[in-house]
Amino acid sequence: MKTVEIIFWISLFIVFYTYVGYGILLYLLVKIKECFHKPIHRLMPTDEALPELTLFIAAYNEEDVVDEKMRNCLELDYPADKLHILWVTDGSNDHTNERLSHWAQATVLHQPQRQGKTAALNRGIHFVETPLVVFTDANTHLNREALREIVHAFTDPEVGCVAGEKRIAVQTKDNAASGGEGLYWKYESTLKALDSRLYSAVGAAGELFAIRRELFEEMKTDTLLDDFILSLRIVMHGYTIAYCANAYAVENGSADMREEEKRKVRIAAGGLQSIWRLRPLLNPFRYGTFCFQYISHRVLRWSLTPILLFLLLPLNAILLFMPDAPLLYAIIGVLQVLFYLMGSWGYYLSTKQIRNKILFIPYYFLFMNINVIRGFNYLRKRKGNANGAWEKAKRA
């Protein structure tokens, strides 16, 4: 029983640290750092000093959003003669290319073969001649100031990548998918901002991020999280990832939980794939602070913590049968059961399209962690498949 107790308390600590403790510790570390080192405030570049940049959009069958995306791109507050818009539409067989042909400002690269987003990035980057590349998705809207804010972040020569903020559009009646995803991204955005203030953000989201052109490295075409791999490889070269909350991309949440499940399983599998491919970052002697951030913010979430989370309840049950079991174990057990019941009730309500944001939290939390475990199987099934194409999740 002693061994079971040790495993239980270690598991409980890791679960708490991953989802709550790291955020608290990060906040304290940032406050301590900023007591001794005040952030440097850099001036926004003038129009004359703004560099040319390329807005890079990899798209597959996006005929429904092409015109809206182009209007959004042309409304951005950036000199027109310094803004290049590049679409890579490999494999698209709907009216995406036809619609883009009506926009003279768009440069379109197309080939009939669909090899996935990573292959499209690898191919398209060779046509980029500007010093900065801003990657964004076809189904997102950028705020008017986004590009200027991103360029401003690059005035720090140590910054090799800038991560914009991802926001989920507020619906009049969120379903469990969009409601849960929105809450999750608010939490994620807070952590990313703190990570950046401590040393570096831990990765970028494909909805909006930018890099220095010369830092792009081609990736294997089966890469599932191209944005994450690309941004962290830049860190491996000694640069940091700046988080820019004033540059944001807005998109709708997933249409329903079945569509959100597709996304979460793929992301979880991509996380596991990334941990292996970025394993040098696990060396604290070489990467120091970033190694601590990477393990705390990403590695634990995508590997050990979900398994330990679901082990806690059976371990708790075993401990309750110990002779003279402390009351604390009963309290923890009851709290766990209540949490699972709330999550189950949240699931039931979601099937009835009933909105309850309080119950969305335990439901979405359990849903995310279940899909991390499913990610192991997804990755196993894809083994040996060099094509990075995947089924898109439908948006609300």
Contacts in CASP RR format, 6 or more apart in sequence:
PFRMAT RR
TARGET T0000
AUTHOR 0000-0000-0000
METHOD contacts of the structure
MODEL  1
MKTVEIIFWISLFIVFYTYVGYGILLYLLVKIKECFHKPIHRLMPTDEAL
PELTLFIAAYNEEDVVDEKMRNCLELDYPADKLHILWVTDGSNDHTNERL
SHWAQATVLHQPQRQGKTAALNRGIHFVETPLVVFTDANTHLNREALREI
VHAFTDPEVGCVAGEKRIAVQTKDNAASGGEGLYWKYESTLKALDSRLYS
AVGAAGELFAIRRELFEEMKTDTLLDDFILSLRIVMHGYTIAYCANAYAV
ENGSADMREEEKRKVRIAAGGLQSIWRLRPLLNPFRYGTFCFQYISHRVL
RWSLTPILLFLLLPLNAILLFMPDAPLLYAIIGVLQVLFYLMGSWGYYLS
TKQIRNKILFIPYYFLFMNINVIRGFNYLRKRKGNANGAWEKAKRA
1 318 0 8 1.000
1 319 0 8 1.000
1 322 0 8 1.000
4 315 0 8 1.000
4 318 0 8 1.000
4 319 0 8 1.000
5 319 0 8 1.000
7 311 0 8 1.000
7 315 0 8 1.000
8 312 0 8 1.000
8 315 0 8 1.000
8 316 0 8 1.000
8 319 0 8 1.000
11 308 0 8 1.000
11 309 0 8 1.000
11 311 0 8 1.000
11 312 0 8 1.000
11 315 0 8 1.000
12 312 0 8 1.000
12 332 0 8 1.000
14 300 0 8 1.000
14 304 0 8 1.000
14 305 0 8 1.000
14 308 0 8 1.000
15 305 0 8 1.000
15 308 0 8 1.000
15 309 0 8 1.000
15 312 0 8 1.000
17 296 0 8 1.000
17 300 0 8 1.000
18 296 0 8 1.000
18 300 0 8 1.000
18 301 0 8 1.000
18 305 0 8 1.000
19 305 0 8 1.000
19 365 0 8 1.000
22 191 0 8 1.000
22 296 0 8 1.000
22 297 0 8 1.000
23 191 0 8 1.000
23 194 0 8 1.000
25 296 0 8 1.000
26 191 0 8 1.000
26 194 0 8 1.000
26 195 0 8 1.000
26 198 0 8 1.000
26 293 0 8 1.000
26 296 0 8 1.000
27 194 0 8 1.000
29 198 0 8 1.000
30 194 0 8 1.000
30 197 0 8 1.000
30 198 0 8 1.000
33 197 0 8 1.000
33 198 0 8 1.000
34 197 0 8 1.000
39 197 0 8 1.000
40 156 0 8 1.000
42 152 0 8 1.000
42 155 0 8 1.000
42 156 0 8 1.000
43 155 0 8 1.000
44 148 0 8 1.000
44 152 0 8 1.000
45 148 0 8 1.000
45 151 0 8 1.000
45 152 0 8 1.000
45 155 0 8 1.000
47 79 0 8 1.000
50 78 0 8 1.000
50 79 0 8 1.000
50 82 0 8 1.000
50 148 0 8 1.000
50 151 0 8 1.000
51 82 0 8 1.000
51 130 0 8 1.000
51 131 0 8 1.000
51 132 0 8 1.000
51 151 0 8 1.000
52 82 0 8 1.000
52 83 0 8 1.000
52 84 0 8 1.000
52 130 0 8 1.000
52 131 0 8 1.000
52 132 0 8 1.000
53 78 0 8 1.000
53 82 0 8 1.000
53 83 0 8 1.000
53 84 0 8 1.000
53 130 0 8 1.000
53 131 0 8 1.000
53 132 0 8 1.000
53 133 0 8 1.000
53 134 0 8 1.000
53 147 0 8 1.000
53 151 0 8 1.000
53 210 0 8 1.000
54 84 0 8 1.000
54 85 0 8 1.000
54 86 0 8 1.000
54 128 0 8 1.000
54 129 0 8 1.000
54 130 0 8 1.000
54 132 0 8 1.000
54 133 0 8 1.000
54 134 0 8 1.000
54 213 0 8 1.000
55 73 0 8 1.000
55 83 0 8 1.000
55 84 0 8 1.000
55 85 0 8 1.000
55 86 0 8 1.000
55 134 0 8 1.000
55 136 0 8 1.000
55 147 0 8 1.000
56 86 0 8 1.000
56 88 0 8 1.000
56 121 0 8 1.000
56 124 0 8 1.000
56 125 0 8 1.000
56 128 0 8 1.000
56 133 0 8 1.000
56 134 0 8 1.000
56 135 0 8 1.000
56 136 0 8 1.000
57 69 0 8 1.000
57 85 0 8 1.000
57 86 0 8 1.000
57 87 0 8 1.000
57 88 0 8 1.000
57 135 0 8 1.000
57 136 0 8 1.000
57 137 0 8 1.000
57 138 0 8 1.000
58 87 0 8 1.000
58 88 0 8 1.000
58 90 0 8 1.000
58 117 0 8 1.000
58 120 0 8 1.000
58 121 0 8 1.000
58 135 0 8 1.000
58 137 0 8 1.000
59 66 0 8 1.000
59 87 0 8 1.000
59 88 0 8 1.000
59 89 0 8 1.000
59 92 0 8 1.000
59 96 0 8 1.000
59 137 0 8 1.000
59 138 0 8 1.000
60 89 0 8 1.000
60 90 0 8 1.000
60 91 0 8 1.000
60 92 0 8 1.000
60 96 0 8 1.000
60 114 0 8 1.000
60 116 0 8 1.000
60 117 0 8 1.000
60 389 0 8 1.000
60 392 0 8 1.000
61 92 0 8 1.000
61 93 0 8 1.000
61 94 0 8 1.000
61 96 0 8 1.000
62 69 0 8 1.000
62 89 0 8 1.000
62 92 0 8 1.000
62 96 0 8 1.000
62 138 0 8 1.000
62 139 0 8 1.000
63 94 0 8 1.000
63 95 0 8 1.000
63 96 0 8 1.000
63 98 0 8 1.000
63 99 0 8 1.000
65 138 0 8 1.000
65 139 0 8 1.000
66 96 0 8 1.000
66 99 0 8 1.000
66 100 0 8 1.000
66 138 0 8 1.000
67 99 0 8 1.000
67 102 0 8 1.000
67 103 0 8 1.000
68 141 0 8 1.000
69 138 0 8 1.000
69 139 0 8 1.000
69 140 0 8 1.000
69 141 0 8 1.000
70 85 0 8 1.000
70 100 0 8 1.000
70 103 0 8 1.000
70 105 0 8 1.000
70 106 0 8 1.000
72 141 0 8 1.000
72 142 0 8 1.000
73 83 0 8 1.000
73 85 0 8 1.000
73 105 0 8 1.000
73 142 0 8 1.000
74 80 0 8 1.000
74 105 0 8 1.000
75 144 0 8 1.000
76 83 0 8 1.000
76 142 0 8 1.000
76 144 0 8 1.000
76 146 0 8 1.000
76 147 0 8 1.000
77 144 0 8 1.000
77 145 0 8 1.000
77 147 0 8 1.000
77 148 0 8 1.000
78 147 0 8 1.000
78 148 0 8 1.000
80 105 0 8 1.000
83 147 0 8 1.000
84 107 0 8 1.000
84 128 0 8 1.000
84 130 0 8 1.000
85 105 0 8 1.000
85 106 0 8 1.000
85 107 0 8 1.000
86 106 0 8 1.000
86 107 0 8 1.000
86 109 0 8 1.000
86 124 0 8 1.000
86 127 0 8 1.000
86 128 0 8 1.000
87 100 0 8 1.000
87 106 0 8 1.000
87 107 0 8 1.000
87 108 0 8 1.000
87 109 0 8 1.000
88 109 0 8 1.000
88 110 0 8 1.000
88 120 0 8 1.000
88 121 0 8 1.000
88 123 0 8 1.000
88 124 0 8 1.000
89 96 0 8 1.000
89 97 0 8 1.000
89 100 0 8 1.000
89 108 0 8 1.000
89 109 0 8 1.000
89 110 0 8 1.000
90 109 0 8 1.000
90 110 0 8 1.000
90 111 0 8 1.000
90 113 0 8 1.000
90 114 0 8 1.000
90 115 0 8 1.000
90 116 0 8 1.000
90 119 0 8 1.000
90 120 0 8 1.000
90 123 0 8 1.000
91 110 0 8 1.000
91 111 0 8 1.000
91 112 0 8 1.000
91 113 0 8 1.000
91 114 0 8 1.000
92 110 0 8 1.000
92 114 0 8 1.000
97 108 0 8 1.000
97 110 0 8 1.000
100 106 0 8 1.000
100 108 0 8 1.000
101 108 0 8 1.000
107 127 0 8 1.000
109 123 0 8 1.000
109 124 0 8 1.000
109 127 0 8 1.000
111 123 0 8 1.000
114 389 0 8 1.000
115 221 0 8 1.000
115 387 0 8 1.000
115 388 0 8 1.000
115 389 0 8 1.000
116 221 0 8 1.000
116 387 0 8 1.000
116 388 0 8 1.000
116 389 0 8 1.000
116 390 0 8 1.000
117 226 0 8 1.000
117 388 0 8 1.000
117 389 0 8 1.000
118 219 0 8 1.000
118 220 0 8 1.000
118 221 0 8 1.000
118 222 0 8 1.000
118 223 0 8 1.000
118 226 0 8 1.000
118 388 0 8 1.000
119 221 0 8 1.000
119 387 0 8 1.000
119 388 0 8 1.000
121 135 0 8 1.000
121 219 0 8 1.000
121 226 0 8 1.000
121 230 0 8 1.000
122 218 0 8 1.000
122 219 0 8 1.000
122 221 0 8 1.000
125 133 0 8 1.000
125 213 0 8 1.000
125 216 0 8 1.000
125 218 0 8 1.000
128 213 0 8 1.000
129 213 0 8 1.000
130 213 0 8 1.000
131 212 0 8 1.000
131 213 0 8 1.000
131 214 0 8 1.000
132 150 0 8 1.000
132 151 0 8 1.000
132 154 0 8 1.000
132 210 0 8 1.000
132 211 0 8 1.000
132 212 0 8 1.000
132 213 0 8 1.000
133 210 0 8 1.000
133 211 0 8 1.000
133 213 0 8 1.000
133 216 0 8 1.000
134 147 0 8 1.000
134 150 0 8 1.000
134 208 0 8 1.000
134 209 0 8 1.000
134 210 0 8 1.000
135 206 0 8 1.000
135 208 0 8 1.000
135 209 0 8 1.000
135 210 0 8 1.000
135 211 0 8 1.000
135 227 0 8 1.000
136 142 0 8 1.000
136 206 0 8 1.000
136 207 0 8 1.000
136 208 0 8 1.000
136 249 0 8 1.000
137 206 0 8 1.000
137 207 0 8 1.000
137 249 0 8 1.000
137 251 0 8 1.000
139 251 0 8 1.000
139 252 0 8 1.000
139 395 0 8 1.000
140 207 0 8 1.000
140 208 0 8 1.000
140 249 0 8 1.000
140 250 0 8 1.000
140 251 0 8 1.000
141 249 0 8 1.000
141 250 0 8 1.000
141 251 0 8 1.000
142 208 0 8 1.000
142 247 0 8 1.000
142 248 0 8 1.000
142 249 0 8 1.000
142 250 0 8 1.000
143 246 0 8 1.000
143 247 0 8 1.000
143 248 0 8 1.000
143 250 0 8 1.000
145 246 0 8 1.000
145 247 0 8 1.000
146 164 0 8 1.000
146 208 0 8 1.000
146 246 0 8 1.000
146 247 0 8 1.000
146 248 0 8 1.000
146 249 0 8 1.000
147 247 0 8 1.000
149 244 0 8 1.000
149 246 0 8 1.000
149 247 0 8 1.000
150 162 0 8 1.000
150 164 0 8 1.000
150 210 0 8 1.000
150 244 0 8 1.000
150 247 0 8 1.000
152 244 0 8 1.000
153 159 0 8 1.000
153 162 0 8 1.000
153 242 0 8 1.000
153 244 0 8 1.000
153 247 0 8 1.000
154 160 0 8 1.000
154 162 0 8 1.000
154 210 0 8 1.000
154 212 0 8 1.000
154 242 0 8 1.000
156 242 0 8 1.000
158 239 0 8 1.000
158 240 0 8 1.000
159 239 0 8 1.000
159 240 0 8 1.000
159 241 0 8 1.000
159 242 0 8 1.000
160 211 0 8 1.000
160 212 0 8 1.000
160 215 0 8 1.000
160 234 0 8 1.000
160 239 0 8 1.000
160 240 0 8 1.000
160 241 0 8 1.000
160 242 0 8 1.000
161 203 0 8 1.000
161 204 0 8 1.000
161 209 0 8 1.000
161 210 0 8 1.000
161 211 0 8 1.000
161 212 0 8 1.000
161 215 0 8 1.000
161 230 0 8 1.000
161 231 0 8 1.000
161 234 0 8 1.000
161 235 0 8 1.000
161 239 0 8 1.000
161 240 0 8 1.000
161 241 0 8 1.000
161 242 0 8 1.000
162 204 0 8 1.000
162 209 0 8 1.000
162 210 0 8 1.000
162 211 0 8 1.000
162 241 0 8 1.000
162 242 0 8 1.000
162 243 0 8 1.000
162 244 0 8 1.000
162 247 0 8 1.000
163 192 0 8 1.000
163 196 0 8 1.000
163 201 0 8 1.000
163 203 0 8 1.000
163 204 0 8 1.000
163 205 0 8 1.000
163 208 0 8 1.000
163 209 0 8 1.000
163 231 0 8 1.000
163 241 0 8 1.000
163 242 0 8 1.000
163 243 0 8 1.000
163 244 0 8 1.000
164 204 0 8 1.000
164 205 0 8 1.000
164 207 0 8 1.000
164 208 0 8 1.000
164 209 0 8 1.000
164 243 0 8 1.000
164 244 0 8 1.000
164 245 0 8 1.000
164 247 0 8 1.000
164 248 0 8 1.000
164 249 0 8 1.000
165 189 0 8 1.000
165 192 0 8 1.000
165 208 0 8 1.000
165 243 0 8 1.000
165 244 0 8 1.000
165 245 0 8 1.000
165 247 0 8 1.000
165 248 0 8 1.000
165 249 0 8 1.000
166 185 0 8 1.000
166 188 0 8 1.000
166 189 0 8 1.000
166 205 0 8 1.000
166 207 0 8 1.000
166 208 0 8 1.000
166 248 0 8 1.000
166 249 0 8 1.000
166 251 0 8 1.000
167 182 0 8 1.000
167 185 0 8 1.000
167 189 0 8 1.000
167 248 0 8 1.000
167 249 0 8 1.000
167 250 0 8 1.000
167 251 0 8 1.000
168 178 0 8 1.000
168 179 0 8 1.000
168 181 0 8 1.000
168 182 0 8 1.000
168 185 0 8 1.000
168 250 0 8 1.000
168 251 0 8 1.000
168 252 0 8 1.000
168 253 0 8 1.000
169 178 0 8 1.000
169 250 0 8 1.000
169 251 0 8 1.000
169 252 0 8 1.000
169 253 0 8 1.000
171 178 0 8 1.000
171 252 0 8 1.000
171 253 0 8 1.000
171 396 0 8 1.000
173 355 0 8 1.000
174 180 0 8 1.000
174 182 0 8 1.000
174 355 0 8 1.000
174 357 0 8 1.000
174 360 0 8 1.000
175 255 0 8 1.000
175 256 0 8 1.000
175 257 0 8 1.000
175 350 0 8 1.000
175 353 0 8 1.000
175 355 0 8 1.000
175 396 0 8 1.000
176 256 0 8 1.000
176 257 0 8 1.000
176 346 0 8 1.000
176 347 0 8 1.000
176 349 0 8 1.000
176 350 0 8 1.000
176 360 0 8 1.000
176 363 0 8 1.000
176 364 0 8 1.000
177 253 0 8 1.000
177 254 0 8 1.000
177 255 0 8 1.000
177 256 0 8 1.000
177 257 0 8 1.000
177 259 0 8 1.000
177 260 0 8 1.000
177 350 0 8 1.000
177 396 0 8 1.000
178 252 0 8 1.000
178 253 0 8 1.000
178 254 0 8 1.000
178 396 0 8 1.000
179 253 0 8 1.000
179 357 0 8 1.000
179 360 0 8 1.000
179 364 0 8 1.000
180 360 0 8 1.000
180 361 0 8 1.000
180 364 0 8 1.000
181 253 0 8 1.000
181 254 0 8 1.000
181 260 0 8 1.000
181 364 0 8 1.000
182 253 0 8 1.000
183 357 0 8 1.000
183 360 0 8 1.000
183 361 0 8 1.000
183 364 0 8 1.000
184 364 0 8 1.000
184 368 0 8 1.000
189 245 0 8 1.000
191 297 0 8 1.000
192 201 0 8 1.000
192 202 0 8 1.000
192 203 0 8 1.000
192 243 0 8 1.000
193 201 0 8 1.000
193 243 0 8 1.000
193 245 0 8 1.000
195 201 0 8 1.000
195 202 0 8 1.000
195 243 0 8 1.000
195 293 0 8 1.000
195 297 0 8 1.000
196 240 0 8 1.000
196 241 0 8 1.000
196 242 0 8 1.000
196 243 0 8 1.000
198 289 0 8 1.000
198 293 0 8 1.000
199 240 0 8 1.000
199 289 0 8 1.000
199 290 0 8 1.000
199 293 0 8 1.000
200 235 0 8 1.000
200 240 0 8 1.000
200 241 0 8 1.000
200 242 0 8 1.000
200 289 0 8 1.000
200 290 0 8 1.000
200 293 0 8 1.000
201 240 0 8 1.000
201 241 0 8 1.000
201 242 0 8 1.000
201 243 0 8 1.000
202 232 0 8 1.000
202 241 0 8 1.000
202 290 0 8 1.000
202 293 0 8 1.000
202 294 0 8 1.000
202 297 0 8 1.000
202 298 0 8 1.000
203 227 0 8 1.000
203 228 0 8 1.000
203 231 0 8 1.000
203 232 0 8 1.000
203 235 0 8 1.000
203 241 0 8 1.000
203 298 0 8 1.000
204 227 0 8 1.000
204 228 0 8 1.000
204 230 0 8 1.000
204 231 0 8 1.000
204 241 0 8 1.000
205 227 0 8 1.000
205 249 0 8 1.000
206 226 0 8 1.000
206 227 0 8 1.000
207 249 0 8 1.000
207 251 0 8 1.000
208 247 0 8 1.000
208 248 0 8 1.000
208 249 0 8 1.000
209 227 0 8 1.000
209 231 0 8 1.000
211 230 0 8 1.000
211 231 0 8 1.000
211 234 0 8 1.000
212 234 0 8 1.000
212 239 0 8 1.000
215 234 0 8 1.000
215 237 0 8 1.000
215 239 0 8 1.000
216 230 0 8 1.000
217 230 0 8 1.000
217 233 0 8 1.000
219 226 0 8 1.000
219 229 0 8 1.000
219 230 0 8 1.000
220 277 0 8 1.000
220 386 0 8 1.000
221 386 0 8 1.000
221 387 0 8 1.000
221 388 0 8 1.000
222 382 0 8 1.000
222 384 0 8 1.000
222 385 0 8 1.000
222 386 0 8 1.000
222 387 0 8 1.000
222 388 0 8 1.000
223 229 0 8 1.000
223 273 0 8 1.000
223 277 0 8 1.000
223 388 0 8 1.000
224 266 0 8 1.000
224 267 0 8 1.000
224 269 0 8 1.000
224 270 0 8 1.000
224 271 0 8 1.000
224 273 0 8 1.000
224 274 0 8 1.000
224 388 0 8 1.000
224 390 0 8 1.000
225 267 0 8 1.000
225 270 0 8 1.000
225 271 0 8 1.000
225 273 0 8 1.000
225 274 0 8 1.000
228 270 0 8 1.000
228 271 0 8 1.000
228 274 0 8 1.000
229 274 0 8 1.000
229 277 0 8 1.000
229 278 0 8 1.000
231 241 0 8 1.000
232 241 0 8 1.000
232 274 0 8 1.000
232 278 0 8 1.000
232 281 0 8 1.000
232 294 0 8 1.000
233 278 0 8 1.000
234 241 0 8 1.000
235 241 0 8 1.000
235 281 0 8 1.000
235 287 0 8 1.000
235 290 0 8 1.000
236 278 0 8 1.000
236 280 0 8 1.000
236 281 0 8 1.000
236 287 0 8 1.000
251 395 0 8 1.000
252 395 0 8 1.000
252 396 0 8 1.000
253 260 0 8 1.000
253 395 0 8 1.000
253 396 0 8 1.000
254 260 0 8 1.000
254 263 0 8 1.000
254 393 0 8 1.000
254 394 0 8 1.000
254 395 0 8 1.000
254 396 0 8 1.000
255 393 0 8 1.000
255 394 0 8 1.000
255 395 0 8 1.000
255 396 0 8 1.000
256 394 0 8 1.000
257 350 0 8 1.000
257 367 0 8 1.000
259 393 0 8 1.000
259 394 0 8 1.000
259 395 0 8 1.000
260 367 0 8 1.000
260 393 0 8 1.000
261 367 0 8 1.000
261 371 0 8 1.000
262 391 0 8 1.000
262 393 0 8 1.000
263 393 0 8 1.000
264 367 0 8 1.000
264 368 0 8 1.000
264 371 0 8 1.000
264 372 0 8 1.000
265 371 0 8 1.000
265 374 0 8 1.000
265 375 0 8 1.000
265 378 0 8 1.000
266 375 0 8 1.000
266 378 0 8 1.000
266 390 0 8 1.000
268 302 0 8 1.000
268 371 0 8 1.000
268 372 0 8 1.000
268 373 0 8 1.000
268 374 0 8 1.000
268 375 0 8 1.000
268 376 0 8 1.000
268 378 0 8 1.000
269 375 0 8 1.000
269 376 0 8 1.000
269 378 0 8 1.000
269 379 0 8 1.000
269 382 0 8 1.000
270 302 0 8 1.000
270 375 0 8 1.000
270 379 0 8 1.000
271 298 0 8 1.000
271 302 0 8 1.000
272 302 0 8 1.000
272 303 0 8 1.000
272 375 0 8 1.000
272 376 0 8 1.000
272 379 0 8 1.000
273 379 0 8 1.000
274 298 0 8 1.000
274 302 0 8 1.000
275 298 0 8 1.000
275 299 0 8 1.000
275 302 0 8 1.000
275 303 0 8 1.000
280 286 0 8 1.000
280 287 0 8 1.000
281 287 0 8 1.000
281 290 0 8 1.000
281 291 0 8 1.000
281 294 0 8 1.000
282 291 0 8 1.000
282 294 0 8 1.000
282 295 0 8 1.000
282 299 0 8 1.000
283 291 0 8 1.000
284 291 0 8 1.000
284 292 0 8 1.000
287 294 0 8 1.000
301 372 0 8 1.000
302 372 0 8 1.000
305 369 0 8 1.000
306 369 0 8 1.000
306 370 0 8 1.000
306 372 0 8 1.000
306 373 0 8 1.000
307 373 0 8 1.000
309 369 0 8 1.000
310 369 0 8 1.000
310 373 0 8 1.000
312 336 0 8 1.000
313 333 0 8 1.000
313 336 0 8 1.000
313 337 0 8 1.000
313 340 0 8 1.000
316 329 0 8 1.000
316 332 0 8 1.000
316 333 0 8 1.000
316 336 0 8 1.000
317 333 0 8 1.000
319 325 0 8 1.000
319 329 0 8 1.000
320 329 0 8 1.000
320 330 0 8 1.000
320 333 0 8 1.000
322 329 0 8 1.000
339 362 0 8 1.000
340 362 0 8 1.000
340 366 0 8 1.000
342 359 0 8 1.000
342 362 0 8 1.000
342 363 0 8 1.000
343 359 0 8 1.000
343 362 0 8 1.000
343 363 0 8 1.000
343 365 0 8 1.000
343 366 0 8 1.000
344 363 0 8 1.000
345 359 0 8 1.000
345 363 0 8 1.000
346 356 0 8 1.000
346 359 0 8 1.000
346 360 0 8 1.000
346 362 0 8 1.000
346 363 0 8 1.000
347 363 0 8 1.000
347 367 0 8 1.000
349 355 0 8 1.000
349 356 0 8 1.000
349 359 0 8 1.000
350 360 0 8 1.000
350 363 0 8 1.000
END
